[in-house]
């Protein structure tokens, strides 16, 4: 055997040989000359090697053996078929892309099939970036992109989330006359949705002549990913009306939207449909189901999904840990983390966000710092801004506002607006005006027009009865054009989401709702309830404060649910702001008076009220 071919033989046995890779790159021209001569003499060997590739396309080691055989018999990779099929089978088996790239670099004039295969391989790999480089080389070659080039390329760009590059590819597809092809259109819809341009995705989708299931899934998923649950559900209903049957991908997007809205009934129907199709055993779908139940405050069903899973990933464990934590079951979340540890699942950075969140909402300061140290030292996870945010929240909720401020000052990364807002919120709750003003000054530089910061500072001044400062803050808001986000509460009933704001009288059942509110107030007073008027941070009379508290949006939503659901039925409320102390006290008593479980999801956690007590143990 020729010495050069003997050396090349080694690469068929190992795609990770540095010396062979270097040889291929530096000596490719001489090898192509030798290969061309050999190919002309042994066409039957080429056919044999290609046949062997087809027969051995079940594993990478077998393909490497055929590769070695081809080198030993002088079959060049520049053969029109040999290199093409070898790359195709390596990519199809999700083999190492560096191995495929080494082969690709030896092909003298790869055809468009081979270019597309390389782009596809990178698009489906953990590092899709080289797909763009391959495409750029394709553009300057003698080949032209075809119907498969753009779908694979846009898949890679969607993974990378590089909007500008995707827009350039969109223009190129237009110039090449390929934009009207359904595969390209679907890929463009998916790309724009993933990159946060849901409206652009919908515009493209509306122009499609052939709206197949892939297109529907892409546009629906785009809205689900961008936290647009109402639009997601609207598109889903429209798809069903047009006779398109959903699949697993559709239902995962639907479950995501239901979780966002707290639409448990609709989510349950999706669960039943998934069971009929056997999709509930799919790992990705099961994780979405678990997330649905956890976000709707039904942690029991979330556990049932988890316990019924045939296989579990780190995502599965993390989803339930976070679900338990936000539902107020911090101790159970930490126990589950210990079980995950025993089973030797390696926690991710998101897992530790859930663990630290659990410690924060249970007041477990020492345990939180211990877990933070373990994350960094044992698992070598570099803390992100989310982890530091949990630590600041951990200290702030425990009333250690000064320590929280000192912790921020010592952080190795620059604190963002969320960190300072967390400190401002803690300062408001615990009445630390000095640090609250420091936090607000920092927020003025980072996000000067965030309405929540003005409201927190105003509340902080009001708690100190500094009414002139309260008026100054509100005047500044008016001058700057900053509008306060109104509080609202959502409740699901009869396939509809009903929304209420404070003092709401727009609902068709307003008369009955307010009659129930009066009855609720009467029964609460019989139980010894006294309005927590310190929560009304305004300079008005005490009687006016009591009236204002009676008409908070969550109380109106509960009244609506009480008159429209059978006795004993759980009531689930979603609120966009933090539940106030008065409503928290009132709902605890209402759960006992009406013998109802009442689940309230506010902006940061769940409160499970039952028999006059709350899962948060009055720590939130």
N, C-alpha and C positions, 0 to 999 in steps of 0.2 A: 504494500500500500504506500502511496505517496506520503512523505512526511507531513505535508500540509494537511492532507486528508486525515492522517492519524490524529493530528492535533484537533481537527474539527470534530472528530468522532466523540471527543470528550463532552462537547456541549450537548449532545443528545442525551447524556446521562445526568447532567446538572445544568439547570438554567441560571444558577447563581454563581457560576465561575467567573471571577473578575478577569482572569487572564484570557479566557476564551471570548468574553464579551469584547474586551479591548482588541483582540485579534480580529474579530469579525468586523469591527469598525475600521480598523487601520488597513486591513488587507482585503477588503471586499472587492476591489476592482480586479486584482489578480485572480481571486477565486472565481469571479464571474467568467473570466476568459477560459479558465480550465473547465468550469462547469458547462459552458456553451459547447465545447468540443465533446465532452462526455455525453451530454444530452443527445447530440446528433447521432452518436454511435449506439446508444442504448435506450431507444424509446420504450421498449418493452419493460425495462427496469422501472422507468418513470410510472408506467401504468400499474405495475405491480405495487410500487410504493403507495400510490394513491389508493389502490384497492385495500392495502393494509391499513391505511389511515382510517378508511371507512369502517373496516372490521374492528379496529382497536380504539374507536372513539368513545370508550367508556371511562377512561382514566388518564390523567396526565402522565404517570409513569409509562403506560403502554405507548402513548404517543411519542414519548422520548425514545423509546426503544426503536420505533419505526423511523424516527429521525436519525438515530444512530446508524440503523441499517442503510438508510438512503445515503448518508455521508460515506459509509464504507464502500458502497457500490457506485460512488461517483455521481449520484443524482443531485443536481443543483437546486437550490431554493429559488433560483431565477426561472425555473420551469414554470410555464403558465399555470400548471395545476398544483404542483407540489407545495410551494410556499403558501398559495392561496388556501388550500385545504388544511394545512397544518395550523395556520393562524386561526382559521374558522373554528376548528375543533378545540384549540386551546381556549379561545374566547367562550365558546359554548359551554365548556366545562368550568368556567370561571377560574381558569389557570392564571399563573403569574403574568401580568402584563409586560413586565420587563423581558420575559422570555419571548412573548409574541412580538415585542418591539425589535428585539435582536434579529428575529427571523425576517420581519418586515423590512428592516434596513438592508437586507441582502438581495431583495427582489429588485431587479433592474428597472422594470416598468410595471409596477403593480396596477391591476385593473381597478375599476371603480368598486367592484365587489369587495376587494381586499381593503381599500381605503375605508369603505363603510364598516367593514368588520372591525377594524382598529378603532374607529370612532365609537362604535357600539361597545367594544370591550372596555374602553376608558369610561364611557357614560355609565356603565353598570358596575364599575369598580369603586373602591373607597376614595380614589383620587381621580376625579373626572377632568381635572384641569388640562392634562395633555391632549384631550380630545380637540381642544381649540387649536393647539399647535399642529396637530395632524391636519385639521381642516385648512389651516393657513397654507400648509405645504401643498395640499390638494389644489387649492386655488391657483397656484403657480405651476402646476403640472400640466400635462397634456390631457388629463382626464377632466370631466365636468361632473359636478354633483348630480345625483339622480334622486329618485323618489324616496330612497331610504336614507340618504345622507342627512337631510334636515331633521327628521324625527329623532334620530339618534343624537345628533349634535344639540338640538334644543333640550333633550333630556339631560345632557351633561350641563348645559348652561343653567337649567332650572335648579339642578343640584348645587351649583356654584352660586346661584342667585345674583348673577351679574347682569343687571337689566340692560345696560348700554350694549354689551356684546350681543345680547339676544335681539335687541332692536336692529343691530347691524345685520344679523343673520336673517331677520324678518325681511329687510330690504333686499338682501341677496336672493332670497326665495322669490320675491316679487319679480326681480330682474330676470331670474332664470325661468320664470313662468310656471313655477311649481307650487305657488301659494294656494291654488284652488284644489289641490289634492287633499283628500280627506285626512290622510295620515299626517301631513304637514299642518293642516288646520288644527287637528286635535293637539298636536305637539305645541303649537303656538298658544292655544287656549290654556293648556296646562302650564306653560312657561309664564305667561302673564299672571295667572292666578297665584302661582307659587311666589312670584316676585312682588306681590302686594298690589297688583293692578287688576283687581277683580272686574272693574267696569270695562277695561280694555278687553279682558277675556270674554265678557258677555257680548260686547259689540262684535267681536270676531265670530262668536258662536252663533249669533243671530243671523249672520250673513251666510252661514254654511247651508248648502243645499241638502247635504246628507248628514242629519244629526243622529249619529249612532250612539250607543251606550257609552263608549269611551269619551265622546264629546260631552255628553251630559255629566258624566262623572267628573271630568276635568273642570267644567264651569261651576258645578256644585261644590266641589272640593275647594276651588279658589275662594269662594265666599266663606266656607267653613274655616279655612286657614286664616282668613283675615278678620275673624270674629264678627261676622255679619250673619248671625243665626236666622234672622227673619227672612232675609233674601235666600238663604240656603233652603229653608222650609218651603218658601214660595216656588222656587225652581223645582224642588222635589215633587211637590203637588202637580206642577205643570207637566213634568216628565211622566208621571203616572197617568194623567189625563190624556196624554198623547199616546198611551199604550206601550210605553217603553218599560220593561220589567227591570227593577233594580237588581244589582248584584252585591257582593260583599263590599266592594269599594264604595258603592253608593250609600250603603247602610252605615258604614263607618263615618262618613261625612254627616249623615243624618243624625247619628248618635252624638257626634261632636256638637252639632247645633242644638240638639235637645238638652245636652248637658249645660251649654252656655245659657239657655233660657230657663233651665229648671223644669223643662216640659217632661215630667216623669211618665205621664200616661202615654204620650206619643212614643217615648223611648221604649216603654214596655211592649207596645205593639210591634215596634221594630225588632225587639228581642224575640218575640213569638215567631215573626216571619223568618228571622235568621235560623231559629231552631228547625223550622219546617224544611229549610234548604240545607240544613246541616252546617251552616256557616258559623254557628256559635262555638265550634271546636277550633276554628281558625284562631291562631294566637293573636294576630293583630286585631281581629274583630272582638275577641274576648277581652283584650285590654281596653278597647273602646267602651265595651259594655260596663266594665268595672268602673271606668272613669265617669260614665253616665250616672250610675247609681251613687257613686261617692259625691259627685257634684250636685246631685239632687237631694242629698242628705239621707239617702237610704243605704246606710253603711251595712246593714244586715244582708241585703241582696248583693252588695259589692263583695262581701265575704263569701257568699254562696258561689258567685261566679269564680272567684279565686280558688275556692276549695274544689270546684268541679273541673278545673283545667287539667288536661292530660299532661301538658308541659307548661313550664313557666320560664319567663325570661327575667332579666334584671328589671326590665320595664314593668313587668307584672308585679314584682315585689315592691318596686318604687311607687307604682300607682296606688297600691293599697296602703302603703306607709303614709304617703301624702294625704290620701283620702281619710284615714283614721285621724291624722293630725288636725286637718282643717275642720273635721266634724267634732273636735273637742275630746277625742279619745287618745290623748298623748301617750299615756302609759301603755296602752295596747299597741300604738305605733312603734314604740321603743322595744316592746317585747317581740313584735314581728321582725324588727331589724335584727334582734339577737338571733332569732330563728334563721333568718336569711344568712347571717354570718356563719352559723353552725353548718348550714348546708353548702358553704363555701362559694356562694355567689359573691362576686366582687362588686361592691356598691359603686355607683357612679356619683358624679358631682351633684346630680339632681336628687339622688337618694339622700345625700347628706343635707340638702336644702329641706327635705321633708323631716328629717331627724331633728335638725336645729329648730325648725318651725314648731315641732311637737314640744320641745323643751321650752321654747319661748311662750307658748300659749298655756303651759302648765306651771310656769314660774320656776322651772328647774334650772337655775342659773349655773350652779356648779357642774351639773351633768352636761349642760350645753357646752361649756368650755372644755370639758373632758372629751366630748365627741369631736369638737373642732380640732383639738390637738391630735386625736387619733386619725382624723381625716388627713391632716397634713403630714404626720410622721409615719403612720403605718401604711396608708394607702397612697401616699405621695400625690395627693390631689392638691393642685394649686388653687387656693381660695379665690372665688370670683366675687364680684360686687354683691351678688345675691347672698352669698354666705356671710359677708360682712354685714349686710343689711339685717340678716337674721340675728346676728350677735348684738347689734345696736338695739333691735326690737326686744331681744331677750332682756337686756339691761333696763331699757326704758319702761317696759311693762311692769317690771319688778319695782319700779319707783326709783331706780338708781340712775337718775337723769344726769347727774354730774359725771358719774363713771362712764355713761354712754357717750357724753361729749368728749371726755378724755380719750376714750377708745377710738373715736372718729379721728381725733388729732394725731393718733399714733398709727393709723392704718397705712400700709405700704402702697396702697393705690388711692387715687384721687376720689374722694366721696362724690357721688352724683346727687341729683335732686331728690331721689327717693330716700337716700340715707338721711339727708337733712330734714326731709318732710317727716320721716319716722321720728326723728328727735323732736321736731316741733310738736307733733301729735302727743308724744310722751310728756313734753313740757306742759301742754294744755291740760292733759288728764291729771297730772300731779301738781299743777300750779306753780311751775318754775318759770317765772316771767323773764328772768335774766337770760337764761339759756334759750328760752323760746325766741327772744328778740335776736339773739346771735344766729340761731338757725334761720330765722326769717331774712336776716341780712344776706346770708349765703344764698338763699333761694332767690332773692331779688336779682342776683347776678346770673344765676343759672337758668331760672324759668320765671321771669318777672311778671308774667300775666297768667299764672296758674291760679284759678279761682279758689281752690282748696286751701292754699297757703293764707290767703286773705281771711278766709272763714275761720281757720284755726287760730290765727292771731287775734281776730275779733273776739272769738270765744274766750281766748286766754285773758284779754282785757276785761271782758264782761264778767268772768269769774272773779276778778278782782274789783268789780264794780267801778271800773275806770271808764265810765260811759262816754266821756269826751274823746278818749282814744278810740273807742268803738266807732263813734261817729266819724272820726278822722279816717279810719281804715275804710269805712263804707263810702265816704266821699271820694277817696283815692280810687276805689273800685269803679265808681261812676265815671270819674275823670279819665281813667285809663281804658274804659270800655270793657271792663272785666265783669262777666255775668256769673252769678252763683248757679251751680248746677242744682236743679231742684231735686229733693229727695222723692223717690217713688218706690212703690212695692208692687210686685207681680204675683199673681196667683193663677194657677192653671185649673180650668174647669170646662168640661164639655168640648174638648178639642180646641179651646181658645185660651189665650193668655190675656187676663184682665189686668189692667194697670191702674193704680190709684196714686194720687199725690195728696199732700196735706190739705185737709178741708175740701177734698174732691166732692163735687155735686153733679158731675157730668154723666154718671152711670144711670142707665134706665131704671135701676132698682134703688135709686138714691133714698127714697122715702123709707123703704124697708131697712136699708143699711143703717140709716141714722136712728131708726127706732131700736135696732139691735145695739147700736153704740150706747144709747141711753140705758138700755137694760144691762149691758156690760158694766157701765159705770156704777149703776145701782148695786149690782151683785158684788163688784169689787169693794165698794165701801162697806158692805156687810161683812166682808172678809178682813176688814181692818186696813184696807189700802188707803194710803194718803199720797196724793200726787207729789212727785219729785220735782218741785217747781224750780229748783236750782238749775235744771237742764234748759229752762227757757232763758236764754242769755239775751234778754232785752229789757229795757227800762220801762216796764209796764206794771199794772196792778196785779196783785196775786190772783184775783179771780180770772183775769184775762189769761194769765199763765196757765191756769188749770184747764180753761177752755181750749187753749192752743194744744196742750198735751193730749186732750181727748181725741183730737182730729189728726193725729199723726198717721201717715200713710199705712204703716203696718197694722194699726188698730182698725182702720177702715177695711183693709184687706181681710183681716180675721173676721170682722162682722159679716162681710160678704160671704166668706166661706161657711160661717156658722148657719146662715139662712139658706144655703144652697147645697149642703152636703148632709148625709145621714149622721146621726149621733154615733160617736165612736170612731168616725173616719179621721185619719191623720190630716192635719192642715199643713201645707207647705207654702212658705212665703219667701220670695227673693227680694232683697232690698239693696239698693245701690250705694247706700251710705252705712256708716257704723250705727248699729242700733243704740238708742240712748238709754240711760239708766232707768228712766221712768217706764219706758216701754218694756224694758227687760223685766222689771219688777211686776208690771201689770200682766205680762204674758205668762209669767210663772204662775200667778194666781189664777188666770183664765184657764190654764191647762188643768188645774185642779177643779175649778168650778164646773167646767163643761165636760170634764173627764175625756179630754182630747190630747193626743200628742200633737204639739205644734213645733214645726221645724222652721226656723228662720235662718236664711243664708244672707249675711250682710256682706260688706265689701271685702272682708278678710277671713271670715270663718263661718261655721255653722253653730247654731244654738238649738239643742234638742230639749224642749220643755216637756216635762211629764210629771204629773202629781205634785205640782208646785215647786219643782226644782229644775235646774238647767244643767246640761252636760258640762258647761264651762266652769261650774262651781263659783260663779260670780267673778271670774277672773278673765277679762277679755280686753 
